Amino acid sequence: MTSKKLRIVPLGGLGEIGRNMTLIEYGENIIVIDCGIMFPESHMLGVDLVIPNTEYLIENKNIVRGIILTHGHEDHIGALPYVLGDVPAPMYATGLTRGLIEVKLEEAGLLQSADINTVEPGDRINIGPFRLEFFHVSHSIPGAIGIAIDTPLGLIVHTGEYKFDYTPVDGQLTDFQRLADYGGRGVLCLLADSTNAEKPGYTQSEQIVSETFDRVFSRAPGRILVSTFASNISRVQQVIDTALRHGRRIGVVGRSMVNNFKMARQLGYIQISDADVIPREKLDHLPPEEVAIVCTGSQGEPFSALVRMSNRDHRWVTIHDGDTVILSATPIPGNEELVHATLNNLYRQGATVIYHQLEPVHVSGHAGREELKMMLGLTQPKYFIPVQGEYRHLVLHGELGREMGIPKDNIFVIESGQVVEFDEDGAHLAEQVAGNYVFVDGLGIGDVGQIVLRDRQHLARDGFFIVVVTVDYETGDLVHEPEVVSRGFVFMRDADALVERTKNRVVEILSNGGGNPEALNAKLRADLSRFLYNETRRRPMILPVVLEV
């Protein structure tokens, strides 16, 4: 009998879409499942990426035995360049996932020091006290896996992201038999993808997309451009196969798409001859009916290939009348405005645009409600933790668990940072660890917090108002007329009267004595805030600058 505790510590991915990272801890041993990013939401002004808070992981880095990556999407591998510097643990991934990781780490200058190990479905490895077995799951990218983890207290099954697709593009089904075997052995705890917990029925097969591509390609008179995630290698191969059937060659545009395309060809995940690949400098000069282009930009990313094309700002490709553009993705929550702006600009350029509301050019890679119930039925877990979804998804998935016969007390609907602990008496909630957002802004990691975001929101709404006053060091008297600078508040040339009244108000404040510069600064900020609100009914950010001479 053991007295050590088994702990599940989610650092991201619970209560949000993205940022997936979960720790499995037993004694002096931790394994990490996934290490992903989240795309910033609309209120996160200026933020490039959101990553998990790895405070707890860094505190325990000496006992981290490995990082297992379930597949190659950004929300599962994108944070590796930001984490490996502090936690240089060995990584385990399937072939394509490894290739995508290597592309990412090479860009970050971390590839030479990285320890990456290739695993495949069916492989079994030992990491510390954990015995891991990998099983294939069908998702929207090849090489996706789930993980069965034998621990001293029982079997944990992490599904990764999956659906039960009976006609997948790569011909490999989710491993029903292995899941049923785990259920027969006895699963202590299931951690299962919850993304589509509010969608009834079954998720459509990837084959639907191929059929739609065939219809669109058969009727398109000019060039065809398909925008998708650079990591969606299966979708890229679908575009290639369809283009070749319709007598078109393929161009590849967008830095990440080009890098992943090259890597996937080298590893054999993309099949195309050199003769069928169009050099980028010829994409605007070949007969349009012979050209298909696959590119980045399906999420409206400002500097992506498709967005630059929609703004007539791309070096190699200009959108023309007669072009057909397919957005083969759905907007990630928070990206809707960017995607809609891109669609509108493409229409302005004269393109025919096809997206998921018009035709099935994208299907989800996540299980619908009936598939979620099937997973619960196959594995028959004693305890259940819904993972990978916004909070409502986790709640709905938990309710499905109750429908499938799991006792309410054995279902843990938790958010990132909440620890679940197992011992010989069962499972219970333990302490909370740091699970909050860490923002990446340019080269800064974690130096932008909620206060900075609030300031940015304030500036975006009401602008700022700077007042510069120069006072005598000894007497505190005003030496020069106050200077006023405003941005995003009022247009200075149209606000002469307001500026003059503001200067007069500053003179009044100083005539009553201001004290030391810190006290004067605070007094100016408070008084001018009231004054400008009474004058304009707006609340700009007030930035007094007091100079002593």
N, C-alpha and C positions, 0 to 999 in steps of 0.2 A: 504494500500500500504506500502511496506517495502523499506527502503533505504539501507539495508544491501546487501553486495555482496556475491555471491556464487563463490567459487574458486575451481578449479581442479589443484592440485599440484602434478605432477608425479616426484617421487624421484628416480625411476629406472624402467627399462623395456621398455623404449622408445628409440630406436636407438641401441638396443642390445638384445641378447637372454638371459633372466634370470634377476635376481636382481629386480623382480617385486615389486613395492610399489607405490601406488597412494593415495594421501590425498584428501578428500572432505571436504571443509571448508566453514562454514557459520557463520558469527558473531564470537562469542567466543566459537566455537565448531568445532572440527575436528574428522572425522572418517578416519581410515587407512584401505585400501584394500590391503592385502597381505604384506609379509615381507620376500623376498626371496634372495637367493645368486646367483652369477654367477660363473661358473668355470673359472679359470684363462686362458687367452690366452697364446699362445706359447712364446710371448715376455715378459710375466710377470714372470721372473725367480725367483723361490723360493717362490712365492706367493701361499698360500693354497686356499684361497677363496676371492671373491670380493663381497662386500655388499653395499647397498645404503648409500649415505651420508645423515645422519640423523640430520645434523646441524639445519635445519629449524624445524624439528620435536622436537628436544630437546629444542630449544628456545621457543616453544609453547606447551611444554609437559603438562602444567596445564590445557589446554583446549582440550586435546586428550580424547575423550569419549569412544573409543573402537577400536579394531583391528579385522577386519573380514578376515578370511582366506578362499579363494575360494576352495582350495583342498590341498592335502598333499604332493605335489612334492617339492623337495628342492628349486627350483627357486621361490617358493611361501611361504614356511615356514622356510627355512634354516637359515635366519638371525635373527630369534627370540631370540636365546641365546645372541646375540650381541646387541640387541636393548632394550630388556625388562628391563635391569638394569638401563637404563637412562629414559625409558618411560614405567613405569609399569602400562599399561592400561589393562582393561578387554578384553579378546579375545572371539570370536564367531566362531564356526566351527562345521561341521557335525561330526557324530560319529567317522568314520575312521580317518578323518583329526585330530580330537581331540586326538585320540590314538597315531597317529604319532607324534604330537606335544609333548605329554606327554613323549614318549620315548626319544625325543630329549632334552627336558628340564630336565628330570631326569639325563641324562648323564652330563648335564652342572651344576647340583646342584641347579636348579632354580624351580623345580616343586612345592615344598612346598609353595612358595610365589605366584605362578601363579594363576590368576583368569580366568578360562576357562569355557565358557558356551556352551552347546550343542544346535545346531539349526538343523532343517531339512527343506527340500524343502516344500514350502507352509507356513512356519512359518512367522509371522509378528512381528517385535519388534520395539520399539521406543528407539532411542538413541539421547538425546538432541532434536533438532528441526527436526531430520531426522526420517522418518518412512521407515523401511527396510522390503522388502519382498524377500525371497529366492526362486529361481526356479532351478529345476534340469537341468543339462546339461550332455550330454554324452561325456566322455573324456577317457583317458587310465587309470583311477583310479576310484574306487567307491567313492561316496560321493561328487562329484564335483558339484559346484553350481555357478550360476550367481546371481547378486543382482540388484533389482530395488529399487532405493532410492528416496522417495518422499521428496522434499525439498520445502521451501517456494517459490522458483522461478520456480519449475517445476520438472518433473520426469527425473532422470538420470538412465540409464541402463548400468551396467557393465557385460559383457558376461562371465567373467572368461575365461578359456580355454575350447573349445567345438568343437564338430563336430556333424553333423546330421547323426548319425549311426542308420540305421533302424533295425539292428540285433545285438545290443550290448550284451556283455557277461552277464551283470547283468539284461538284459531285460528291462531296464529303458531308454526310449527315452528322448532326449532333449525336453523340454516342449514347443512344438510349440504353443499350445493354449494360454498359458500365455504370450508368446512373442507377439502374435497377439493382445491379450487384451491390452498390454501396447501400442502397435501401435495405437489401437483404442482410447485409453485415451489421447494420445499425449505425445511423448517422447521429452523432451527438448534437451537431449544430449545422444548419444550412445558412449560408450567406448568399442571397440570390438577387440578381438584377431586377430593379423595380421600375425602370424608366417608362414602360408602357402599361403600368398597372391600371390606368384609367381607360385603356382602349379595349373594347369588348372583342371577343372572338380570337382569331388567329392572325398573325402578321403575314402579309402577302409574301410570296416567294420572289427572290431576285430575278427569276425567269420572266416575271411580268415586265421588268425594266427592259430586258432584251427585246421582248415583243413590241414594246412602245418605240424603242430605238428603230426597229425595222420599219414601222409605219412612218415615222418622221423622216428617216433617210430616204424612203421610197418616193416621198412627195416633195422634198426640198429641192428648189431649183438651183440654189447657189451653195456657198460654203456652209458647213455645219460646224458650230463651235459648241463643245460640251464642257461645262464647268463643274468640277466636283472636288472633293477633298484630295489633296496630293497623296494622302496615305490610302485612299480607297482604290487599291490596286485591282481588285476584282472588277470595279466599275470601269477603270481604264481599259482593261482587257475586253470588256463588253463593247466599249466604243470601237476598239481596234477591230474586233471580229465583225461588227456590223458594217464598219466602213469598208473593209476589204470585200465583203459580200456585195457591196453596192458600187464597187469600182473606184473607191476613194483611197488616197494615201493619207498618212497621219502626220500632223505637226504637233509638237509638244511645247507649251509656253508657260512660263512662270518658274521662278528659280527652284522652289521646293518640288514642283511637279517634275521638272527636268532631272533634278538630283534623284528623286525616288524612282522615276522611270528608268534611268540608267542603272541604278542598283537592282531593281526588280528584274530587268532583262538579264543582268549578269547572273542572278541567282535562279533564273528560269521561271519566275512567277509571271513574267510578261513575255509572250511569244509574238515576235514580229521580225521580219527580215529588214536588213539595212535599206534595201531598195524601196521599201514601203514607208520609210520615215522621211519626211520632208524637212530639209534644212530651214531654219526659221527665217532666213533672209529671202526665201522664195515664197513664203506663205501669202504675200500680197500680189504675186505675179503669175501664179499658175491659173489655169481655167478653174473657176469656182466650183464647178460640178465634180472636180477631181480631188477636192480638198476637204478634210475633216481635221479639226483642231481640238485637242484636249488641253484644258488650262485650269489654273487656280482662280479663285474669286467667287466661289459659290456662296460665301458668307458676307460678301460686300466689303471685304477687307480693303482699306483705303489704298494700299500700294500694290494690290494684287493685279494679275494680268487682265482679268475681265473688267475690273473697275477702270483701269487705265484705258482699255479699249473703249469703254462706254463714254469716257471723257475725251476721246480722240487724243490720247496722250501716250499711246503705246508705240514703241520704236518699230516693231515688226508687223503689227496687224492693225488695220483700220477697218471699222465696221462699215459695210456698204448695204444699200438696198438689195434685198434678195438673200442676205445672210440669214441663217436660222441659228438662234442661240438657245441651248438647252441648259437650264440650271438643274443639274441632277443631284439635288440635296434639298433638305428643308432647313429653314433658318434656325440656328441655335437660339434659345430664348435670350433676348437682349440684342440680337443682331437684326431684328426685323426691319428697322428703319433704314439701315445700311443696305440691306438686300432690296427693299422697295425702291430706294433711290437709284440703285444700279439698274433695276428693271425699267424704270421710267427713262433713264438716259439711253438705254439700248433701244427702246421704242422710238425715242427722238432721233436716233441715228438711222431709222428705217428698217431695223431688223425685225424678223418674226421671232418672238420670244415664247418659249415653252417652259413652264415650271409646274410644280407639283399640284397647284390648284386647277390647272388646265388638263393635264394628262399625267398618268402614273410614270413619271420619269425618275422617281425615287421611291424606294420602299425602306421601311425602318429595318434596322438590324437587331431590334429588340423584341422579345416575346410579348404577345398580347395576353389578355387575362386567362384565356383557356390554356395557353402554353405554360403560364405561371402555375396554374393548378396542376398541370401535367408534371411539372418539375417537382412540386410538393408531393404529388402522389408517387412518383418514382423513388424519391429519396427517403420519404417518410421520416423526417427529422424529429428528434425529441425537442430541440429548441430551434427557434427560427429568428434570424435577424435580417429584415429587408435592407438592402444596400443599393447604392447607385440610383439616386432619384431625389427629386424635391420632396419636401416633407409630406405633401398630400399623397404622393406616389407610395411612400413608405407606409403611411397609414392604410391606404387601400390594399396594399400587398399584405400587410398584417391581417386585415379583415379576411382576405382570401385564405390565409393560413388557418384562421379560426374555422372557416367553412370546411376546410379539409381535415378538421379534427384535432388540430394542435391546441392544447389548453391556452387560455388567454395569458396566464402567468408565465408561459414558456415562450412568449413572443415578445421580443424587445424592439420596439419602434424608437430608435434613438437618433441623435444627430452627431455630427463630427465632433470628436473630443470626449464623447461619453464612453466610458470603459465598461465592458461586460466581463465578469469574472466567473470562472468555473472552478469548483472544487468537488470533493467527494459527496457533498450534500446537495449539489445542484448548481444553479446559476443565479447570479444577482447583479444588479448595477453596482459598480464600484465608483471610484473618484472620477472627477472631470479633469481632463488634461487640455492643454491649449489646442483648440481646433479651429481658431478663427482664421480669417483670410490674411494672406501675406501678398502684398501687391508688388509687381515688378513694373517699374517705370523707367524706361531707358536702361541705364547701367545700374540703377539703384534697386536693391532688393530689400523690401521691408522698411524703407525709410519714408514711405508714404503711408500714413495711417488715416484713421477716420477724421482727425482734426484737419489734416491737409485736404482731404476730400470735401469736408464741409466748407473750408475756405474757397476751394475751387468752385463749388456749387454757388456760394455767395457771390463770387466774382462773376460767374456766368449769368446769374440772375440780375444783379444790380450794378456790376462794375465796381470801380474804386475811385476814391477821391483823396488826393494827396495835398496836404497843406504844409508848406515849408515856412518856418518863422526863424528869424535870426534875432537873438536877444543879447543884451549886454551881460557879460559874465558877472559883473559886480552888482549892477542895479536891477537886472531882469527886465529893463526897458526894451521895447522893440527898436531895433536898429534900422531895419529896412522894411519896406512894404511887404506883407505876406505874399508868397507865391502859391498859386493854385494850379494843380494838374489833375485832369480827369480822363479816365478811359472807360468806356462801356457804361457811362452814367448819363452824361449829357454831352452833346457836341459843343466843344468850347466856343466856336465862333458864333453859335446861336444862343449862347447863354451868358452874354456879357453882363446882363443885369444881375443874374444869380451869382456870378463870380464876384461882382462888386459887393453885393450884400453879404456874401460869405467873408470877404476880406474885412468888411466893416465889423462883422460879428467877431472875427478873430481879434481885432484891435480892442473891442469891448472886453473880451475875456482877459486879454493881457493887461488892460488898464486896471483890473481889479487885483492884480498880483497873481503870479502863477506858481511861485515856489521853485523848487529844483526842477531840472528837466523831466524827470520821471513823473512828478506830480503834474507838471504842465501838460505833458503828453497825454496823460489819462484825462485831464480836464478838457482838453481840446477834443479828444475823441468822443467823450460823452456829450458835451455840449453841441458839437457840430452834428452828431448823429441825430439829436432831437431837432436841431435847426433845419437840416436838410430834409428830414421826414416831414416837418410842418410845411416846408416850401414845395416839396415835390411828391409826397406820399411814397417815396422810395427809400430804401435803406442800403446805400452803397457801403463798401468797406472803407472805413476812415483810417487813413495812415498819416498821422501827424509826424513831422520831422522838426525837431527843435535843435537849432545850432547855437552854441554860445561863442561869442567873440570878445 
